């Protein structure tokens, strides 16, 4: 950052006190930028997630926040939805990923679409009261019809 005429202000500035002008960079490509943390932690995720609908959704905001980053929610989302997302993210566990849940009547196809969303590779099947009644993994879905209900393929004895 540089100031006009190289004169540094005597007071702190706010966003409305400055005018940012894009400038040239010595970096030839974004692929040349090394984002490796200098603390040796080996962090592999970005500190900030883009404000694009396909990028910064509720799950991404949760994951990034859990790791100390920030997800910028898209500006085209209604304010009440943004408030719901922020409240939801702030109530998530700080360590444990939020489980992906489906009902017993949901389909194998729905489960297969959600399985890659979490590293643990499981969908918890819950009843109408929110009580876990089973667990579905990709192995459970192998060879099953994509329209079969989860109640027919789930492991019915979830370890909780």
Protein Blocks (a to p, Z undefined) as FASTA:
>chain_A
ZZehhiacfbdcdfklpccdddddfbfbfklpccbdfklnopabdfbdcfbfklmgmklm
mmmmmnopacdddfkbcfklmmmmmmmmmmpcfkbccdddddfkbcfklmmmmmmmpmnl
pacdddfkopafbdcdfklmgopafkbcfklmmcfbdcZZ
